[in-house]
Amino acid sequence: MIFRLAADAVLLLHLLFILFALFGAALAACWRWMPLLHLPAAAWGCFVELSGRVCPLTPWENALRSRAGQSGYTESFIEHYLLGVIYPAGLTRDIQLLLAGVVLAVNLLLYGWLLWRGRSRMRR
């Protein structure tokens, strides 16, 4: 039971990291130090998608599931609702490249907005 809960926690951490890599720039509007954490996370997310590598959280989760004795398992709440978001069916190389482009575009827009907003405030 403990390994299954740990695997679910890793899955949730994975989703939170994906959301942070995608939208973490928005947090820089509140905390000026956030880009120090967010930019490396976004760069890592783009690197994983562009290189076709597997995120280290994936094998960690799989190892925990294996230790929990799960090969064909009944789904928990987290698995049922989040697994398809993090590991979509039919994930191809082209989709990975598109996802990397989305991460870059969203972050360029958010950081561009923050810079524009900062300059507007300085002019006042």
N, C-alpha and C positions, 0 to 999 in steps of 0.2 A: 504494500500500500504506500509506503514512504517513497519508493522509487517512482511510482506512478505520479504521486503528487509533485515530486521534484521535476519529473519530465514535463508535467503541466506548467510548472512555474517557469521552466526554461522556454517553453512555447510562448507563454505570456511575455516573458522578457524579450523574446525575439520580436514579437509584434510591437512592443513598446519601442524597441530600438528602430524598427522600420519606420514607425510614426515619427520618432525623434529625428531620424535622418531626413525624412521628407519635410517635416513642418517645424523643426527646431529653430529655424531662423525667426519664426514668429515670437519665440520666447525672448529673443534679443531685444524686443521692444520693451520688455519689462526689466531685463537684467543685462547690463552692458557686457558682462563677462561671459555670457552664454555662447558667443561665437567660438570662444576658446575650446569649448566642449563639442559644440555642434559641427563646426567645419571638419574636424577629423572624422566624426561619425558619418557625415554626408560623403566625405571622400572615400571612406571605407565601403559604404554602401554602393557607391558608383564603381569602385574597383572590383568588388565581388561580382556585380552584375556584368561589367564589361569584360572581365577576365574569364567569366564562366566558372569561377571557383565556387565552392560550397562554404557558406558561412560556418565558422567553428561551432556556433550554437546548434546547428543541425546534427552533427555526429554526437554531440554531448547529449542532446535530447534522445536520439536513437539508442545510445548506450544505456541511458536510464530506463528507457522503455524495455529494452532487452533484459536488464537486471530485474525489472518488475514482472518478467515473464510474459510480456505482451508481444505476440507476433501478429495474430489476428485478434484484435481486442474490441470490446464494446466501448463505444465512445463516451467520454465524460462531457460535461457541458463545454468546457474550454475546447476540447478537441473538436466537438461537433460544430461549434460556431467560428473557431479561429483557424483551424487547420487548413481549410480551403482558401483562406485569405493569404496565409503565409506561404503555403505550398499549393498554388493553383494547379488544377488539372490542365494538361496540355502546355505546360511552360516550355517554350522553345527558346532558342538562341535569339531569334528576332524579337520575341517578347521581352527577353532580358535586356536587350539593347534599348528597346522602347522604354522600359522601366528606368534604366539609367538616365535616359534623356529626360524623363519626367522629373526625376530627382533633381537633376541639374537645372531644369527650367523653373521648377517651383522655387528652388533656393535662390536662383538668380533674381527672380521677381521679388521674393521677400527681402533679400538683402538690398536690392535696388530701391525698394520702397523705404527701407530703414535709412539708407543714405540720403534719399530725397527728403524724407521727413526731418532728418537731423540738420540738413542744410537749410531747410525752410525755417526751422526754429532758430538757427544761428543768425539768420537775416533779420529776425524780429527784434 
